[in-house]
């Protein structure tokens, strides 16, 4: 999940000259505001929100009891809102995250699998890698 987003981000760098105005209404100040961004930044936002929604979903599956009813509802609401914003940005910008991930996989020569690491946080993968590296070191000490 996170790795796919990083690969997509590397391919779609945003140049400062491609900035376009984004209009929004600031409710606190009761006025229209404008910020400048570019399509690459919006793509990053889509990917980050999609990754965050997936992480919330995974967290809800593993720790729902610990959160309690209200906590779980808040996380579900946040997850659903992230997915709604992602879908809205993809529709308005013409970006297709699923197609971009598939394109990255083809470029990397990977075949899509049902459990190809999607949904795993980079921190989890790093911890597994580190734990795997520590096991051979422990075995070497035993043989000495």
MODELLER restraints for C-alpha pairs under 7 A, 6 or more apart:
rsr = mdl.restraints
at = mdl.atoms
rsr.add(forms.Gaussian(group=physical.xy_distance, feature=features.Distance(at['CA:1:A'], at['CA:51:A']), mean=6.24, stdev=0.5))
rsr.add(forms.Gaussian(group=physical.xy_distance, feature=features.Distance(at['CA:1:A'], at['CA:117:A']), mean=6.94, stdev=0.5))
rsr.add(forms.Gaussian(group=physical.xy_distance, feature=features.Distance(at['CA:1:A'], at['CA:118:A']), mean=4.45, stdev=0.5))
rsr.add(forms.Gaussian(group=physical.xy_distance, feature=features.Distance(at['CA:1:A'], at['CA:119:A']), mean=5.24, stdev=0.5))
rsr.add(forms.Gaussian(group=physical.xy_distance, feature=features.Distance(at['CA:1:A'], at['CA:120:A']), mean=6.35, stdev=0.5))
rsr.add(forms.Gaussian(group=physical.xy_distance, feature=features.Distance(at['CA:2:A'], at['CA:51:A']), mean=6.30, stdev=0.5))
rsr.add(forms.Gaussian(group=physical.xy_distance, feature=features.Distance(at['CA:2:A'], at['CA:121:A']), mean=6.34, stdev=0.5))
rsr.add(forms.Gaussian(group=physical.xy_distance, feature=features.Distance(at['CA:2:A'], at['CA:122:A']), mean=6.36, stdev=0.5))
rsr.add(forms.Gaussian(group=physical.xy_distance, feature=features.Distance(at['CA:4:A'], at['CA:101:A']), mean=6.03, stdev=0.5))
rsr.add(forms.Gaussian(group=physical.xy_distance, feature=features.Distance(at['CA:5:A'], at['CA:47:A']), mean=5.74, stdev=0.5))
rsr.add(forms.Gaussian(group=physical.xy_distance, feature=features.Distance(at['CA:7:A'], at['CA:104:A']), mean=6.83, stdev=0.5))
rsr.add(forms.Gaussian(group=physical.xy_distance, feature=features.Distance(at['CA:8:A'], at['CA:100:A']), mean=6.71, stdev=0.5))
rsr.add(forms.Gaussian(group=physical.xy_distance, feature=features.Distance(at['CA:8:A'], at['CA:104:A']), mean=6.96, stdev=0.5))
rsr.add(forms.Gaussian(group=physical.xy_distance, feature=features.Distance(at['CA:9:A'], at['CA:44:A']), mean=6.40, stdev=0.5))
rsr.add(forms.Gaussian(group=physical.xy_distance, feature=features.Distance(at['CA:12:A'], at['CA:40:A']), mean=5.84, stdev=0.5))
rsr.add(forms.Gaussian(group=physical.xy_distance, feature=features.Distance(at['CA:13:A'], at['CA:40:A']), mean=6.00, stdev=0.5))
rsr.add(forms.Gaussian(group=physical.xy_distance, feature=features.Distance(at['CA:14:A'], at['CA:38:A']), mean=6.53, stdev=0.5))
rsr.add(forms.Gaussian(group=physical.xy_distance, feature=features.Distance(at['CA:14:A'], at['CA:40:A']), mean=4.76, stdev=0.5))
rsr.add(forms.Gaussian(group=physical.xy_distance, feature=features.Distance(at['CA:14:A'], at['CA:41:A']), mean=6.61, stdev=0.5))
rsr.add(forms.Gaussian(group=physical.xy_distance, feature=features.Distance(at['CA:18:A'], at['CA:38:A']), mean=5.76, stdev=0.5))
rsr.add(forms.Gaussian(group=physical.xy_distance, feature=features.Distance(at['CA:19:A'], at['CA:36:A']), mean=5.63, stdev=0.5))
rsr.add(forms.Gaussian(group=physical.xy_distance, feature=features.Distance(at['CA:19:A'], at['CA:37:A']), mean=4.81, stdev=0.5))
rsr.add(forms.Gaussian(group=physical.xy_distance, feature=features.Distance(at['CA:19:A'], at['CA:38:A']), mean=4.56, stdev=0.5))
rsr.add(forms.Gaussian(group=physical.xy_distance, feature=features.Distance(at['CA:20:A'], at['CA:36:A']), mean=5.29, stdev=0.5))
rsr.add(forms.Gaussian(group=physical.xy_distance, feature=features.Distance(at['CA:20:A'], at['CA:37:A']), mean=5.49, stdev=0.5))
rsr.add(forms.Gaussian(group=physical.xy_distance, feature=features.Distance(at['CA:20:A'], at['CA:38:A']), mean=5.74, stdev=0.5))
rsr.add(forms.Gaussian(group=physical.xy_distance, feature=features.Distance(at['CA:21:A'], at['CA:34:A']), mean=6.11, stdev=0.5))
rsr.add(forms.Gaussian(group=physical.xy_distance, feature=features.Distance(at['CA:21:A'], at['CA:35:A']), mean=5.64, stdev=0.5))
rsr.add(forms.Gaussian(group=physical.xy_distance, feature=features.Distance(at['CA:21:A'], at['CA:36:A']), mean=4.44, stdev=0.5))
rsr.add(forms.Gaussian(group=physical.xy_distance, feature=features.Distance(at['CA:21:A'], at['CA:37:A']), mean=6.50, stdev=0.5))
rsr.add(forms.Gaussian(group=physical.xy_distance, feature=features.Distance(at['CA:22:A'], at['CA:34:A']), mean=5.46, stdev=0.5))
rsr.add(forms.Gaussian(group=physical.xy_distance, feature=features.Distance(at['CA:22:A'], at['CA:35:A']), mean=5.27, stdev=0.5))
rsr.add(forms.Gaussian(group=physical.xy_distance, feature=features.Distance(at['CA:22:A'], at['CA:36:A']), mean=5.85, stdev=0.5))
rsr.add(forms.Gaussian(group=physical.xy_distance, feature=features.Distance(at['CA:22:A'], at['CA:37:A']), mean=6.99, stdev=0.5))
rsr.add(forms.Gaussian(group=physical.xy_distance, feature=features.Distance(at['CA:23:A'], at['CA:32:A']), mean=6.87, stdev=0.5))
rsr.add(forms.Gaussian(group=physical.xy_distance, feature=features.Distance(at['CA:23:A'], at['CA:33:A']), mean=5.82, stdev=0.5))
rsr.add(forms.Gaussian(group=physical.xy_distance, feature=features.Distance(at['CA:23:A'], at['CA:34:A']), mean=4.60, stdev=0.5))
rsr.add(forms.Gaussian(group=physical.xy_distance, feature=features.Distance(at['CA:23:A'], at['CA:35:A']), mean=6.72, stdev=0.5))
rsr.add(forms.Gaussian(group=physical.xy_distance, feature=features.Distance(at['CA:24:A'], at['CA:32:A']), mean=5.73, stdev=0.5))
rsr.add(forms.Gaussian(group=physical.xy_distance, feature=features.Distance(at['CA:24:A'], at['CA:33:A']), mean=5.42, stdev=0.5))
rsr.add(forms.Gaussian(group=physical.xy_distance, feature=features.Distance(at['CA:24:A'], at['CA:34:A']), mean=6.35, stdev=0.5))
rsr.add(forms.Gaussian(group=physical.xy_distance, feature=features.Distance(at['CA:25:A'], at['CA:31:A']), mean=5.82, stdev=0.5))
rsr.add(forms.Gaussian(group=physical.xy_distance, feature=features.Distance(at['CA:25:A'], at['CA:32:A']), mean=4.32, stdev=0.5))
rsr.add(forms.Gaussian(group=physical.xy_distance, feature=features.Distance(at['CA:25:A'], at['CA:33:A']), mean=5.86, stdev=0.5))
rsr.add(forms.Gaussian(group=physical.xy_distance, feature=features.Distance(at['CA:26:A'], at['CA:32:A']), mean=5.92, stdev=0.5))
rsr.add(forms.Gaussian(group=physical.xy_distance, feature=features.Distance(at['CA:26:A'], at['CA:33:A']), mean=6.33, stdev=0.5))
rsr.add(forms.Gaussian(group=physical.xy_distance, feature=features.Distance(at['CA:46:A'], at['CA:86:A']), mean=4.96, stdev=0.5))
rsr.add(forms.Gaussian(group=physical.xy_distance, feature=features.Distance(at['CA:46:A'], at['CA:89:A']), mean=6.72, stdev=0.5))
rsr.add(forms.Gaussian(group=physical.xy_distance, feature=features.Distance(at['CA:49:A'], at['CA:82:A']), mean=5.40, stdev=0.5))
rsr.add(forms.Gaussian(group=physical.xy_distance, feature=features.Distance(at['CA:49:A'], at['CA:86:A']), mean=6.29, stdev=0.5))
rsr.add(forms.Gaussian(group=physical.xy_distance, feature=features.Distance(at['CA:50:A'], at['CA:82:A']), mean=6.71, stdev=0.5))
rsr.add(forms.Gaussian(group=physical.xy_distance, feature=features.Distance(at['CA:50:A'], at['CA:83:A']), mean=6.22, stdev=0.5))
rsr.add(forms.Gaussian(group=physical.xy_distance, feature=features.Distance(at['CA:50:A'], at['CA:86:A']), mean=6.41, stdev=0.5))
rsr.add(forms.Gaussian(group=physical.xy_distance, feature=features.Distance(at['CA:53:A'], at['CA:79:A']), mean=4.60, stdev=0.5))
rsr.add(forms.Gaussian(group=physical.xy_distance, feature=features.Distance(at['CA:53:A'], at['CA:82:A']), mean=5.88, stdev=0.5))
rsr.add(forms.Gaussian(group=physical.xy_distance, feature=features.Distance(at['CA:53:A'], at['CA:83:A']), mean=6.41, stdev=0.5))
rsr.add(forms.Gaussian(group=physical.xy_distance, feature=features.Distance(at['CA:54:A'], at['CA:119:A']), mean=6.16, stdev=0.5))
rsr.add(forms.Gaussian(group=physical.xy_distance, feature=features.Distance(at['CA:55:A'], at['CA:119:A']), mean=6.70, stdev=0.5))
rsr.add(forms.Gaussian(group=physical.xy_distance, feature=features.Distance(at['CA:56:A'], at['CA:75:A']), mean=6.61, stdev=0.5))
rsr.add(forms.Gaussian(group=physical.xy_distance, feature=features.Distance(at['CA:56:A'], at['CA:79:A']), mean=6.06, stdev=0.5))
rsr.add(forms.Gaussian(group=physical.xy_distance, feature=features.Distance(at['CA:57:A'], at['CA:79:A']), mean=6.89, stdev=0.5))
rsr.add(forms.Gaussian(group=physical.xy_distance, feature=features.Distance(at['CA:60:A'], at['CA:72:A']), mean=6.78, stdev=0.5))
rsr.add(forms.Gaussian(group=physical.xy_distance, feature=features.Distance(at['CA:64:A'], at['CA:72:A']), mean=6.05, stdev=0.5))
rsr.add(forms.Gaussian(group=physical.xy_distance, feature=features.Distance(at['CA:90:A'], at['CA:96:A']), mean=6.13, stdev=0.5))
rsr.add(forms.Gaussian(group=physical.xy_distance, feature=features.Distance(at['CA:105:A'], at['CA:111:A']), mean=6.74, stdev=0.5))
